Amino acid sequence: MLILSRKSNESVVIDGRILVKVIRLDGDVVKLGIEAPADVPVHRQEVYDEIQRSNHEALTTGKPIVPRLTRREHRSAPEAALVVPRDQNYTRTVTH
Amino acid sequence: MPVMKTEAEPTSVSESSGERPSVVVQLPLGLIGFESIKRYQLSSQPDEAPFAWLHVEGESDLAFIVVSPFEVTSEYEPQIGEEDLRFLGLPSVDDAVIYNIVTLDRKGGGTINLKGPIVLNPRTLVGKQCIPLNVSQLSVKHPIPAV
């Protein structure tokens, strides 16, 4: 692991496109500012690890039985996913 | 001349007889821990609603079970960051379709992960597993109410 010393307001540049800046030191808390392109996800590690673990547990192979919810009648998911927001831009104009 | 406006209809649902309807969903960044898998087939069957399947494209054995979180809890308000919305081309979270991943247990029930919603743009079918700004208040194992 590369270890660098930085003061408040000093930065590190990674790969010419990711900037990590020390914003403030407050006791044992360091506030970091991170600038990265949209295709570089930035996460707190413990949250990332928790979601990663959950995703791995959730991956299914084969065909498990899904739980049952006692609810109203549902639309099928792709249909729900394709429901277009009610916005003027998404309406079609038909003339007679 | 009278003008009538009608709701736009979904155009890309493939539905051949006997097959469950499905759409291809693209996750350019993958799911967390599965970053290299970027294309999924989202499908569902009426008798399994509101649960749906997110099958890894080309690996039909591998799948995630997903559900709209609002079918499971009425108290879910993930705060999706501006950068995520911009990435997805969404003006606001109200324009998104949200699915959360289900983890089954051995007793026929399960939990959903509220910390990592899959936020989809319903027009482009591009999505991302986002970490909401209020993640610290959300459960990674929210129980699905049993029947």
gemmi code that builds the backbone of each chain (N, CA, C; Angstrom):
import gemmi

chains = {
    "A": [
        ("MET", (0.845, -1.200, 0.000), (0.000, 0.000, 0.000), (0.878, 1.247, 0.000)),
        ("LEU", (0.589, 2.148, -0.908), (1.314, 3.417, -0.960), (0.797, 4.325, 0.156)),
        ("ILE", (1.680, 4.878, 0.937), (1.271, 5.760, 2.025), (1.842, 7.153, 1.778)),
        ("LEU", (0.986, 8.149, 1.745), (1.399, 9.528, 1.493), (0.947, 10.409, 2.643)),
        ("SER", (1.744, 11.406, 3.002), (1.310, 12.385, 3.995), (0.709, 13.584, 3.274)),
        ("ARG", (-0.454, 14.024, 3.729), (-1.116, 15.175, 3.136), (-1.622, 16.085, 4.240)),
        ("LYS", (-1.569, 17.375, 4.007), (-2.155, 18.325, 4.952), (-3.558, 18.684, 4.477)),
        ("SER", (-4.267, 19.400, 5.347), (-5.585, 19.889, 4.966), (-5.472, 20.695, 3.673)),
        ("ASN", (-6.435, 20.476, 2.763), (-6.496, 21.153, 1.465), (-5.494, 20.622, 0.435)),
        ("GLU", (-4.705, 19.623, 0.811), (-3.825, 19.012, -0.183), (-4.516, 17.799, -0.802)),
        ("SER", (-4.063, 17.418, -1.974), (-4.765, 16.394, -2.750), (-3.837, 15.310, -3.241)),
        ("VAL", (-4.462, 14.264, -3.728), (-3.766, 13.188, -4.433), (-4.497, 12.989, -5.747)),
        ("VAL", (-3.762, 12.845, -6.827), (-4.384, 12.564, -8.125), (-4.101, 11.112, -8.479)),
        ("ILE", (-5.144, 10.388, -8.849), (-4.989, 8.982, -9.219), (-5.342, 8.826, -10.694)),
        ("ASP", (-4.453, 8.290, -11.446), (-4.701, 7.966, -12.855), (-5.072, 9.206, -13.676)),
        ("GLY", (-4.681, 10.348, -13.207), (-4.955, 11.578, -13.947), (-6.409, 11.963, -14.016)),
        ("ARG", (-7.283, 11.233, -13.333), (-8.707, 11.550, -13.463), (-9.481, 11.465, -12.155)),
        ("ILE", (-8.819, 11.017, -11.114), (-9.499, 10.929, -9.819), (-8.734, 11.794, -8.825)),
        ("LEU", (-9.454, 12.710, -8.211), (-8.827, 13.625, -7.265), (-9.363, 13.337, -5.866)),
        ("VAL", (-8.458, 13.100, -4.945), (-8.855, 12.901, -3.549), (-8.234, 14.022, -2.743)),
        ("LYS", (-9.078, 14.817, -2.111), (-8.601, 15.997, -1.399), (-8.950, 15.896, 0.084)),
        ("VAL", (-7.987, 16.240, 0.922), (-8.265, 16.299, 2.364), (-8.963, 17.634, 2.627)),
        ("ILE", (-10.205, 17.581, 3.008), (-10.978, 18.804, 3.219), (-10.744, 19.342, 4.629)),
        ("ARG", (-10.844, 18.410, 5.614), (-10.722, 18.866, 6.998), (-10.281, 17.733, 7.913)),
        ("LEU", (-9.538, 18.079, 8.920), (-9.174, 17.120, 9.961), (-9.884, 17.550, 11.229)),
        ("ASP", (-10.551, 16.592, 11.853), (-11.331, 16.946, 13.032), (-11.209, 15.786, 14.024)),
        ("GLY", (-10.227, 15.878, 14.927), (-9.978, 14.758, 15.833), (-9.518, 13.555, 15.023)),
        ("ASP", (-10.217, 12.416, 15.198), (-9.818, 11.234, 14.424), (-10.664, 11.074, 13.154)),
        ("VAL", (-11.364, 12.143, 12.766), (-12.175, 12.106, 11.532), (-11.491, 12.932, 10.449)),
        ("VAL", (-11.328, 12.324, 9.290), (-10.789, 13.028, 8.129), (-11.921, 13.185, 7.130)),
        ("LYS", (-12.182, 14.415, 6.685), (-13.182, 14.624, 5.642), (-12.462, 14.670, 4.295)),
        ("LEU", (-12.871, 13.784, 3.394), (-12.243, 13.712, 2.087), (-13.212, 14.207, 1.023)),
        ("GLY", (-12.697, 14.930, 0.061), (-13.476, 15.269, -1.127), (-12.933, 14.435, -2.277)),
        ("ILE", (-13.832, 13.833, -3.033), (-13.387, 12.955, -4.118), (-14.054, 13.386, -5.418)),
        ("GLU", (-13.237, 13.642, -6.403), (-13.777, 13.930, -7.730), (-13.374, 12.793, -8.651)),
        ("ALA", (-14.393, 12.128, -9.223), (-14.097, 10.999, -10.106), (-15.100, 10.989, -11.248)),
        ("PRO", (-14.734, 10.439, -12.399), (-15.694, 10.347, -13.499), (-16.895, 9.490, -13.106)),
        ("ALA", (-17.994, 9.655, -13.828), (-19.240, 8.966, -13.474), (-19.106, 7.447, -13.541)),
        ("ASP", (-18.162, 6.957, -14.319), (-18.038, 5.494, -14.422), (-17.097, 4.921, -13.367)),
        ("VAL", (-16.674, 5.745, -12.433), (-15.851, 5.248, -11.312), (-16.685, 5.346, -10.039)),
        ("PRO", (-17.263, 4.225, -9.604), (-18.068, 4.271, -8.386), (-17.170, 4.511, -7.170)),
        ("VAL", (-17.639, 5.349, -6.270), (-16.908, 5.637, -5.035), (-17.835, 5.304, -3.868)),
        ("HIS", (-17.400, 4.439, -2.987), (-18.255, 4.027, -1.873), (-17.457, 3.976, -0.587)),
        ("ARG", (-18.143, 4.152, 0.532), (-17.544, 3.831, 1.828), (-17.353, 2.323, 1.870)),
        ("GLN", (-16.186, 1.887, 2.331), (-15.896, 0.462, 2.179), (-16.860, -0.438, 2.942)),
        ("GLU", (-17.234, -0.047, 4.164), (-18.077, -0.973, 4.933), (-19.453, -1.139, 4.291)),
        ("VAL", (-19.949, -0.071, 3.645), (-21.242, -0.166, 2.962), (-21.097, -1.025, 1.701)),
        ("TYR", (-20.009, -0.767, 0.975), (-19.731, -1.562, -0.222), (-19.647, -3.053, 0.129)),
        ("ASP", (-18.903, -3.368, 1.187), (-18.735, -4.768, 1.589), (-20.065, -5.405, 1.974)),
        ("GLU", (-20.893, -4.638, 2.676), (-22.176, -5.165, 3.136), (-23.085, -5.489, 1.946)),
        ("ILE", (-23.115, -4.584, 0.960), (-23.977, -4.805, -0.205), (-23.414, -5.930, -1.071)),
        ("GLN", (-22.091, -5.974, -1.175), (-21.470, -7.042, -1.953), (-21.809, -8.414, -1.360)),
        ("ARG", (-21.714, -8.488, -0.026), (-22.030, -9.745, 0.655), (-23.491, -10.124, 0.411)),
        ("SER", (-24.359, -9.136, 0.518), (-25.783, -9.379, 0.313), (-26.057, -9.834, -1.127)),
        ("ASN", (-25.401, -9.197, -2.097), (-25.580, -9.601, -3.499), (-25.138, -11.047, -3.714)),
        ("HIS", (-24.005, -11.412, -3.098), (-23.512, -12.781, -3.265), (-24.483, -13.786, -2.658)),
        ("GLU", (-25.049, -13.425, -1.492), (-26.015, -14.329, -0.856), (-27.280, -14.456, -1.684)),
        ("ALA", (-27.604, -13.391, -2.402), (-28.890, -13.346, -3.110), (-28.838, -14.071, -4.445)),
        ("LEU", (-27.634, -14.253, -4.988), (-27.521, -14.895, -6.303), (-28.105, -16.300, -6.237)),
        ("THR", (-28.994, -16.621, -7.145), (-29.616, -17.939, -7.144), (-29.158, -18.729, -8.359)),
        ("THR", (-29.097, -20.019, -8.175), (-28.912, -20.915, -9.302), (-30.092, -21.865, -9.243)),
        ("GLY", (-30.516, -22.355, -10.371), (-31.690, -23.212, -10.354), (-32.950, -22.382, -10.269)),
        ("LYS", (-33.974, -22.937, -9.674), (-35.279, -22.262, -9.732), (-35.961, -22.310, -8.377)),
        ("PRO", (-35.488, -21.496, -7.430), (-36.140, -21.493, -6.119), (-37.559, -20.916, -6.205)),
        ("ILE", (-38.342, -21.250, -5.196), (-39.719, -20.757, -5.138), (-39.706, -19.383, -4.487)),
        ("VAL", (-40.345, -18.446, -5.128), (-40.356, -17.093, -4.562), (-41.402, -17.019, -3.450)),
        ("PRO", (-41.208, -16.111, -2.488), (-42.196, -15.973, -1.409), (-43.536, -15.481, -1.970)),
        ("ARG", (-44.549, -15.574, -1.143), (-45.872, -15.093, -1.543), (-46.215, -13.864, -0.718)),
        ("LEU", (-46.742, -12.880, -1.381), (-47.241, -11.703, -0.688), (-48.750, -11.682, -0.859)),
        ("THR", (-49.450, -11.377, 0.232), (-50.900, -11.248, 0.082), (-51.204, -9.823, -0.305)),
        ("ARG", (-51.288, -9.605, -1.574), (-51.483, -8.252, -2.073), (-52.448, -8.253, -3.240)),
        ("ARG", (-52.710, -7.033, -3.690), (-53.562, -6.855, -4.858), (-52.912, -7.493, -6.084)),
        ("GLU", (-53.657, -7.498, -7.156), (-53.130, -8.047, -8.396), (-52.006, -7.164, -8.909)),
        ("HIS", (-50.945, -7.792, -9.378), (-49.773, -7.026, -9.788), (-49.620, -7.049, -11.292)),
        ("ARG", (-49.031, -5.984, -11.771), (-48.587, -6.000, -13.165), (-47.331, -6.844, -13.239)),
        ("SER", (-47.058, -7.402, -14.401), (-45.784, -8.116, -14.531), (-44.665, -7.085, -14.546)),
        ("ALA", (-43.507, -7.491, -14.065), (-42.428, -6.531, -13.813), (-41.939, -5.773, -15.046)),
        ("PRO", (-41.681, -6.448, -16.179), (-41.179, -5.677, -17.316), (-42.178, -4.611, -17.739)),
        ("GLU", (-43.444, -4.955, -17.609), (-44.463, -3.974, -17.954), (-44.364, -2.781, -17.007)),
        ("ALA", (-44.235, -3.094, -15.706), (-44.095, -2.021, -14.720), (-42.845, -1.195, -14.995)),
        ("ALA", (-41.763, -1.914, -15.382), (-40.506, -1.220, -15.639), (-40.612, -0.306, -16.843)),
        ("LEU", (-41.529, -0.633, -17.723), (-41.633, 0.149, -18.953), (-42.710, 1.206, -18.879)),
        ("VAL", (-43.420, 1.240, -17.763), (-44.437, 2.267, -17.639), (-43.757, 3.623, -17.725)),
        ("VAL", (-44.305, 4.440, -18.588), (-43.658, 5.708, -18.879), (-44.224, 6.765, -17.944)),
        ("PRO", (-43.383, 7.638, -17.413), (-43.896, 8.672, -16.521), (-44.977, 9.518, -17.207)),
        ("ARG", (-45.918, 9.942, -16.413), (-46.991, 10.769, -16.982), (-46.459, 12.172, -17.220)),
        ("ASP", (-45.995, 12.380, -18.392), (-45.386, 13.662, -18.730), (-45.799, 14.005, -20.142)),
        ("GLN", (-45.962, 15.269, -20.391), (-46.416, 15.702, -21.716), (-45.506, 15.165, -22.824)),
        ("ASN", (-44.224, 15.103, -22.544), (-43.276, 14.696, -23.580), (-43.504, 13.272, -24.046)),
        ("TYR", (-44.156, 12.495, -23.199), (-44.260, 11.083, -23.530), (-45.631, 10.738, -24.103)),
        ("THR", (-46.433, 11.730, -24.405), (-47.736, 11.415, -24.976), (-47.657, 11.455, -26.488)),
        ("ARG", (-48.486, 10.656, -27.097), (-48.552, 10.599, -28.538), (-49.738, 11.441, -28.984)),
        ("THR", (-49.636, 12.121, -30.060), (-50.754, 12.915, -30.541), (-51.421, 12.194, -31.710)),
        ("VAL", (-52.741, 12.024, -31.575), (-53.493, 11.354, -32.639), (-54.543, 12.326, -33.137)),
        ("THR", (-54.602, 12.535, -34.405), (-55.610, 13.443, -34.950), (-56.670, 12.652, -35.698)),
        ("HIS", (-57.895, 13.195, -35.684), (-58.999, 12.502, -36.365), (-59.550, 13.363, -37.483)),
    ],
    "B": [
        ("MET", (-59.689, 20.736, -35.773), (-59.595, 19.270, -35.762), (-59.361, 18.783, -34.333)),
        ("PRO", (-60.189, 17.866, -33.818), (-59.994, 17.406, -32.437), (-58.705, 16.599, -32.307)),
        ("VAL", (-58.054, 16.808, -31.201), (-56.789, 16.118, -30.962), (-56.945, 15.258, -29.725)),
        ("MET", (-56.569, 14.028, -29.824), (-56.671, 13.135, -28.681), (-55.279, 12.649, -28.304)),
        ("LYS", (-55.002, 12.729, -27.036), (-53.702, 12.245, -26.584), (-53.869, 10.899, -25.913)),
        ("THR", (-52.998, 9.987, -26.225), (-53.057, 8.682, -25.577), (-51.720, 8.406, -24.926)),
        ("GLU", (-51.765, 7.552, -23.919), (-50.535, 7.172, -23.253), (-49.649, 6.407, -24.238)),
        ("ALA", (-48.375, 6.672, -24.166), (-47.446, 5.916, -24.985), (-47.448, 4.461, -24.524)),
        ("GLU", (-47.283, 3.557, -25.457), (-47.288, 2.143, -25.098), (-45.869, 1.614, -25.053)),
        ("PRO", (-45.627, 0.662, -24.144), (-44.310, 0.046, -24.145), (-44.062, -0.613, -25.499)),
        ("THR", (-42.856, -0.511, -25.978), (-42.582, -1.025, -27.313), (-41.618, -2.202, -27.335)),
        ("SER", (-40.855, -2.367, -26.255), (-39.777, -3.349, -26.378), (-39.997, -4.606, -25.541)),
        ("VAL", (-41.232, -4.875, -25.148), (-41.484, -6.112, -24.419), (-41.614, -7.247, -25.418)),
        ("SER", (-40.788, -8.251, -25.274), (-40.917, -9.398, -26.169), (-41.805, -10.421, -25.480)),
        ("GLU", (-42.785, -10.904, -26.156), (-43.725, -11.831, -25.529), (-44.187, -12.853, -26.553)),
        ("SER", (-43.476, -13.957, -26.614), (-43.942, -15.016, -27.489), (-44.802, -15.952, -26.654)),
        ("SER", (-45.697, -16.672, -27.296), (-46.692, -17.437, -26.554), (-46.025, -18.456, -25.635)),
        ("GLY", (-46.477, -18.502, -24.393), (-45.937, -19.447, -23.428), (-44.674, -18.963, -22.734)),
        ("GLU", (-44.012, -18.024, -23.306), (-42.795, -17.498, -22.697), (-43.152, -16.327, -21.789)),
        ("ARG", (-42.376, -16.193, -20.728), (-42.613, -15.034, -19.875), (-42.080, -13.788, -20.583)),
        ("PRO", (-42.779, -12.667, -20.446), (-42.284, -11.452, -21.081), (-40.976, -11.012, -20.436)),
        ("SER", (-40.067, -10.522, -21.232), (-38.805, -10.082, -20.653), (-38.238, -8.906, -21.431)),
        ("VAL", (-37.401, -8.170, -20.751), (-36.691, -7.064, -21.387), (-35.219, -7.171, -20.993)),
        ("VAL", (-34.360, -6.631, -21.836), (-32.932, -6.605, -21.502), (-32.639, -5.312, -20.755)),
        ("VAL", (-32.039, -5.465, -19.597), (-31.670, -4.322, -18.764), (-30.153, -4.223, -18.764)),
        ("GLN", (-29.656, -3.039, -18.984), (-28.201, -2.845, -18.974), (-27.763, -2.149, -17.698)),
        ("LEU", (-26.788, -2.753, -17.037), (-26.189, -2.140, -15.854), (-24.722, -1.880, -16.199)),
        ("PRO", (-24.408, -0.697, -16.714), (-23.049, -0.448, -17.207), (-21.962, -0.649, -16.155)),
        ("LEU", (-22.305, -0.486, -14.874), (-21.314, -0.687, -13.816), (-21.497, -2.035, -13.125)),
        ("GLY", (-22.442, -2.837, -13.619), (-22.717, -4.122, -12.986), (-23.366, -3.943, -11.629)),
        ("LEU", (-23.538, -5.065, -10.916), (-23.983, -4.992, -9.528), (-22.735, -5.021, -8.647)),
        ("ILE", (-22.871, -4.524, -7.428), (-21.718, -4.466, -6.530), (-21.254, -5.893, -6.220)),
        ("GLY", (-20.003, -6.175, -6.539), (-19.482, -7.526, -6.410), (-19.604, -8.337, -7.687)),
        ("PHE", (-20.390, -7.840, -8.637), (-20.548, -8.494, -9.938), (-20.354, -7.450, -11.030)),
        ("GLU", (-19.263, -6.709, -10.925), (-19.072, -5.544, -11.800), (-18.948, -5.919, -13.278)),
        ("SER", (-18.512, -7.150, -13.549), (-18.265, -7.488, -14.957), (-19.536, -7.912, -15.692)),
        ("ILE", (-20.603, -8.173, -14.949), (-21.849, -8.607, -15.603), (-22.734, -7.382, -15.823)),
        ("LYS", (-22.923, -7.039, -17.077), (-23.576, -5.763, -17.387), (-24.925, -5.909, -18.072)),
        ("ARG", (-25.273, -7.120, -18.502), (-26.548, -7.293, -19.193), (-27.388, -8.374, -18.510)),
        ("TYR", (-28.618, -8.016, -18.229), (-29.530, -8.919, -17.541), (-30.860, -8.971, -18.290)),
        ("GLN", (-31.522, -10.089, -18.134), (-32.860, -10.257, -18.694), (-33.840, -10.130, -17.519)),
        ("LEU", (-34.686, -9.123, -17.569), (-35.680, -8.918, -16.510), (-36.981, -9.554, -16.954)),
        ("SER", (-37.479, -10.483, -16.146), (-38.710, -11.167, -16.553), (-39.563, -11.445, -15.332)),
        ("SER", (-40.819, -11.747, -15.611), (-41.699, -12.076, -14.493), (-42.847, -12.928, -14.984)),
        ("GLN", (-43.472, -13.584, -14.029), (-44.673, -14.363, -14.320), (-45.761, -13.878, -13.383)),
        ("PRO", (-47.001, -13.813, -13.899), (-48.089, -13.284, -13.055), (-48.210, -14.008, -11.718)),
        ("ASP", (-47.993, -15.340, -11.703), (-48.193, -16.062, -10.442), (-47.061, -15.822, -9.444)),
        ("GLU", (-46.013, -15.162, -9.874), (-44.917, -14.846, -8.948), (-44.902, -13.369, -8.554)),
        ("ALA", (-45.806, -12.603, -9.115), (-45.833, -11.170, -8.837), (-46.003, -10.929, -7.343)),
        ("PRO", (-45.406, -9.873, -6.818), (-44.660, -8.830, -7.527), (-43.174, -9.140, -7.728)),
        ("PHE", (-42.778, -10.388, -7.487), (-41.358, -10.713, -7.644), (-41.029, -10.896, -9.117)),
        ("ALA", (-39.831, -10.540, -9.470), (-39.375, -10.682, -10.849), (-37.974, -11.266, -10.829)),
        ("TRP", (-37.516, -11.656, -11.997), (-36.208, -12.306, -12.117), (-35.276, -11.449, -12.936)),
        ("LEU", (-34.063, -11.376, -12.455), (-33.013, -10.686, -13.194), (-31.976, -11.767, -13.536)),
        ("HIS", (-32.119, -12.310, -14.747), (-31.222, -13.385, -15.181), (-29.995, -12.802, -15.846)),
        ("VAL", (-28.843, -13.362, -15.514), (-27.610, -12.972, -16.200), (-27.758, -13.398, -17.661)),
        ("GLU", (-27.590, -12.451, -18.577), (-27.781, -12.790, -19.977), (-26.716, -13.785, -20.420)),
        ("GLY", (-27.147, -14.846, -21.061), (-26.223, -15.872, -21.526), (-25.879, -16.911, -20.465)),
        ("GLU", (-26.373, -16.713, -19.231), (-26.124, -17.673, -18.135), (-27.450, -17.864, -17.434)),
        ("SER", (-28.372, -18.551, -18.098), (-29.751, -18.530, -17.608), (-29.906, -19.184, -16.235)),
        ("ASP", (-28.866, -19.905, -15.764), (-28.931, -20.493, -14.429), (-28.722, -19.465, -13.323)),
        ("LEU", (-28.038, -18.385, -13.661), (-27.692, -17.397, -12.646), (-28.714, -16.276, -12.650)),
        ("ALA", (-29.284, -16.018, -11.486), (-30.306, -14.979, -11.455), (-30.403, -14.357, -10.065)),
        ("PHE", (-30.928, -13.161, -10.061), (-31.327, -12.507, -8.821), (-32.844, -12.388, -8.841)),
        ("ILE", (-33.434, -12.547, -7.677), (-34.864, -12.277, -7.552), (-34.988, -10.831, -7.078)),
        ("VAL", (-35.840, -10.070, -7.726), (-35.989, -8.663, -7.365), (-37.464, -8.349, -7.135)),
        ("VAL", (-37.702, -7.240, -6.481), (-39.079, -6.829, -6.203), (-39.109, -5.312, -6.059)),
        ("SER", (-40.219, -4.738, -6.434), (-40.393, -3.313, -6.146), (-40.477, -3.154, -4.632)),
        ("PRO", (-39.616, -2.331, -4.039), (-39.597, -2.234, -2.572), (-40.923, -1.731, -2.011)),
        ("PHE", (-41.661, -1.003, -2.829), (-42.901, -0.392, -2.347), (-44.004, -1.439, -2.184)),
        ("GLU", (-43.779, -2.651, -2.726), (-44.707, -3.759, -2.502), (-44.443, -4.404, -1.142)),
        ("VAL", (-43.259, -4.149, -0.596), (-42.849, -4.816, 0.636), (-42.933, -3.870, 1.836)),
        ("THR", (-42.601, -2.625, 1.607), (-42.666, -1.648, 2.687), (-43.175, -0.324, 2.147)),
        ("SER", (-44.000, 0.321, 2.930), (-44.528, 1.620, 2.488), (-43.643, 2.755, 2.993)),
        ("GLU", (-42.616, 2.384, 3.763), (-41.788, 3.428, 4.381), (-40.383, 3.452, 3.811)),
        ("TYR", (-40.283, 3.401, 2.504), (-38.954, 3.369, 1.880), (-38.767, 4.611, 1.030)),
        ("GLU", (-37.835, 5.427, 1.427), (-37.548, 6.638, 0.661), (-36.047, 6.762, 0.436)),
        ("PRO", (-35.527, 5.980, -0.522), (-34.096, 6.080, -0.784), (-33.772, 7.432, -1.411)),
        ("GLN", (-32.770, 8.106, -0.849), (-32.357, 9.386, -1.436), (-31.249, 9.116, -2.444)),
        ("ILE", (-31.618, 9.188, -3.706), (-30.662, 8.892, -4.768), (-29.922, 10.182, -5.120)),
        ("GLY", (-28.603, 10.107, -5.124), (-27.780, 11.295, -5.337), (-27.902, 11.849, -6.754)),
        ("GLU", (-27.619, 13.152, -6.857), (-27.659, 13.845, -8.149), (-26.789, 13.154, -9.197)),
        ("GLU", (-25.615, 12.710, -8.763), (-24.693, 12.117, -9.741), (-25.250, 10.822, -10.311)),
        ("ASP", (-25.919, 10.049, -9.447), (-26.528, 8.809, -9.929), (-27.662, 9.121, -10.904)),
        ("LEU", (-28.467, 10.124, -10.562), (-29.583, 10.487, -11.451), (-29.040, 10.952, -12.800)),
        ("ARG", (-27.967, 11.740, -12.749), (-27.363, 12.222, -13.997), (-26.815, 11.047, -14.810)),
        ("PHE", (-26.176, 10.128, -14.130), (-25.628, 8.951, -14.801), (-26.727, 8.192, -15.549)),
        ("LEU", (-27.905, 8.144, -14.929), (-29.017, 7.394, -15.517), (-29.870, 8.246, -16.451)),
        ("GLY", (-29.570, 9.527, -16.541), (-30.357, 10.412, -17.393), (-31.764, 10.643, -16.863)),
        ("LEU", (-31.891, 10.668, -15.546), (-33.200, 10.845, -14.919), (-33.305, 12.241, -14.307)),
        ("PRO", (-34.393, 12.964, -14.611), (-34.574, 14.278, -13.992), (-34.771, 14.186, -12.481)),
        ("SER", (-35.491, 13.163, -12.033), (-35.665, 13.005, -10.584), (-35.930, 11.540, -10.277)),
        ("VAL", (-35.861, 11.211, -8.998), (-36.049, 9.805, -8.602), (-37.478, 9.353, -8.910)),
        ("ASP", (-38.406, 10.304, -9.017), (-39.782, 9.944, -9.349), (-39.905, 9.387, -10.764)),
        ("ASP", (-38.911, 9.639, -11.592), (-38.931, 9.126, -12.961), (-38.304, 7.739, -13.059)),
        ("ALA", (-37.794, 7.242, -11.940), (-37.082, 5.959, -11.950), (-38.029, 4.807, -11.662)),
        ("VAL", (-37.627, 3.631, -12.074), (-38.244, 2.396, -11.609), (-37.220, 1.745, -10.690)),
        ("ILE", (-37.663, 1.348, -9.508), (-36.734, 0.827, -8.507), (-37.050, -0.638, -8.190)),
        ("TYR", (-36.017, -1.444, -8.220), (-36.119, -2.831, -7.764), (-35.076, -3.063, -6.681)),
        ("ASN", (-35.424, -3.896, -5.720), (-34.445, -4.281, -4.712), (-34.249, -5.783, -4.760)),
        ("ILE", (-33.052, -6.198, -4.370), (-32.684, -7.608, -4.506), (-33.159, -8.398, -3.298)),
        ("VAL", (-33.723, -9.562, -3.584), (-34.286, -10.445, -2.566), (-33.272, -11.531, -2.225)),
        ("THR", (-33.126, -11.801, -0.935), (-32.367, -12.972, -0.489), (-33.358, -13.936, 0.158)),
        ("LEU", (-33.423, -15.145, -0.385), (-34.365, -16.121, 0.161), (-33.782, -16.776, 1.400)),
        ("ASP", (-34.644, -17.161, 2.328), (-34.171, -17.970, 3.448), (-34.669, -19.399, 3.251)),
        ("ARG", (-34.351, -20.282, 4.186), (-34.687, -21.696, 3.981), (-36.133, -21.996, 4.362)),
        ("LYS", (-36.826, -21.007, 4.901), (-38.177, -21.284, 5.386), (-39.256, -20.774, 4.425)),
        ("GLY", (-38.846, -20.455, 3.209), (-39.827, -19.986, 2.220), (-40.057, -18.490, 2.260)),
        ("GLY", (-39.356, -17.818, 3.135), (-39.458, -16.364, 3.187), (-38.184, -15.730, 2.675)),
        ("GLY", (-37.988, -14.504, 3.069), (-36.766, -13.857, 2.630), (-36.677, -12.430, 3.115)),
        ("THR", (-35.616, -11.766, 2.658), (-35.395, -10.365, 3.019), (-35.074, -9.600, 1.740)),
        ("ILE", (-35.244, -8.284, 1.792), (-34.778, -7.475, 0.666), (-33.736, -6.481, 1.169)),
        ("ASN", (-32.818, -6.195, 0.267), (-31.717, -5.285, 0.569), (-32.128, -3.863, 0.197)),
        ("LEU", (-32.419, -3.076, 1.213), (-32.847, -1.694, 0.961), (-31.655, -0.755, 0.783)),
        ("LYS", (-30.448, -1.245, 1.105), (-29.267, -0.373, 0.990), (-28.771, -0.235, -0.434)),
        ("GLY", (-29.126, -1.214, -1.282), (-28.581, -1.174, -2.644), (-29.655, -1.315, -3.704)),
        ("PRO", (-30.565, -0.336, -3.810), (-31.626, -0.431, -4.821), (-31.048, -0.401, -6.241)),
        ("ILE", (-31.678, -1.144, -7.130), (-31.331, -1.046, -8.547), (-32.271, 0.003, -9.136)),
        ("VAL", (-31.689, 1.125, -9.527), (-32.481, 2.245, -10.040), (-32.406, 2.195, -11.555)),
        ("LEU", (-33.581, 2.149, -12.194), (-33.654, 1.991, -13.652), (-34.281, 3.208, -14.301)),
        ("ASN", (-33.747, 3.573, -15.433), (-34.426, 4.536, -16.293), (-35.366, 3.728, -17.183)),
        ("PRO", (-36.683, 3.901, -17.029), (-37.610, 3.044, -17.762), (-37.609, 3.298, -19.277)),
        ("ARG", (-37.085, 4.429, -19.681), (-37.061, 4.707, -21.128), (-35.861, 4.053, -21.803)),
        ("THR", (-34.712, 4.080, -21.130), (-33.493, 3.530, -21.747), (-33.214, 2.107, -21.279)),
        ("LEU", (-33.889, 1.688, -20.177), (-33.634, 0.400, -19.537), (-32.174, 0.257, -19.098)),
        ("VAL", (-31.572, 1.388, -18.789), (-30.237, 1.404, -18.194), (-30.412, 1.605, -16.695)),
        ("GLY", (-29.654, 0.856, -15.917), (-29.814, 0.941, -14.467), (-28.484, 0.945, -13.745)),
        ("LYS", (-28.581, 1.168, -12.462), (-27.396, 1.163, -11.612), (-27.802, 0.751, -10.204)),
        ("GLN", (-26.963, -0.058, -9.574), (-27.196, -0.330, -8.154), (-26.637, 0.854, -7.381)),
        ("CYS", (-27.524, 1.687, -6.909), (-27.128, 2.928, -6.242), (-27.049, 2.704, -4.735)),
        ("ILE", (-26.188, 3.473, -4.096), (-26.177, 3.508, -2.636), (-26.794, 4.834, -2.231)),
        ("PRO", (-27.989, 4.800, -1.655), (-28.680, 6.046, -1.329), (-27.896, 6.886, -0.316)),
        ("LEU", (-28.135, 8.187, -0.338), (-27.457, 9.093, 0.595), (-27.830, 8.772, 2.039)),
        ("ASN", (-29.061, 8.248, 2.216), (-29.517, 7.909, 3.573), (-29.292, 6.434, 3.900)),
        ("VAL", (-28.238, 5.855, 3.316), (-28.000, 4.415, 3.458), (-27.884, 3.964, 4.908)),
        ("SER", (-27.360, 4.849, 5.773), (-27.147, 4.423, 7.161), (-28.474, 4.175, 7.885)),
        ("GLN", (-29.575, 4.694, 7.328), (-30.874, 4.465, 7.970), (-31.613, 3.275, 7.358)),
        ("LEU", (-30.991, 2.598, 6.392), (-31.692, 1.545, 5.663), (-31.134, 0.176, 6.024)),
        ("SER", (-32.002, -0.832, 5.932), (-31.608, -2.191, 6.312), (-31.137, -2.970, 5.084)),
        ("VAL", (-30.087, -3.767, 5.288), (-29.626, -4.633, 4.215), (-30.466, -5.916, 4.184)),
        ("LYS", (-31.161, -6.187, 5.269), (-32.010, -7.389, 5.361), (-33.387, -7.030, 5.908)),
        ("HIS", (-34.160, -6.345, 5.102), (-35.507, -6.000, 5.527), (-36.412, -7.214, 5.299)),
        ("PRO", (-37.078, -7.704, 6.350), (-37.869, -8.918, 6.174), (-39.063, -8.704, 5.235)),
        ("ILE", (-39.298, -9.700, 4.406), (-40.491, -9.685, 3.558), (-41.622, -10.235, 4.401)),
        ("PRO", (-42.717, -9.502, 4.538), (-43.806, -9.996, 5.386), (-44.330, -11.342, 4.873)),
        ("ALA", (-44.307, -12.305, 5.770), (-44.747, -13.660, 5.370), (-46.259, -13.696, 5.249)),
        ("VAL", (-46.753, -14.592, 4.427), (-48.207, -14.736, 4.250), (-48.804, -15.340, 5.509)),
    ],
}
model = gemmi.Model(1)
for chain_id, residues in chains.items():
    chain = gemmi.Chain(chain_id)
    for i, (resn, *xyz) in enumerate(residues, 1):
        res = gemmi.Residue()
        res.name, res.seqid = resn, gemmi.SeqId(i, " ")
        for name, pos in zip(("N", "CA", "C"), xyz):
            atom = gemmi.Atom()
            atom.name, atom.element = name, gemmi.Element(name[0])
            atom.pos, atom.b_iso = gemmi.Position(*pos), 0.0
            res.add_atom(atom)
        chain.add_residue(res)
    model.add_chain(chain)
structure = gemmi.Structure()
structure.add_model(model)
structure.setup_entities()
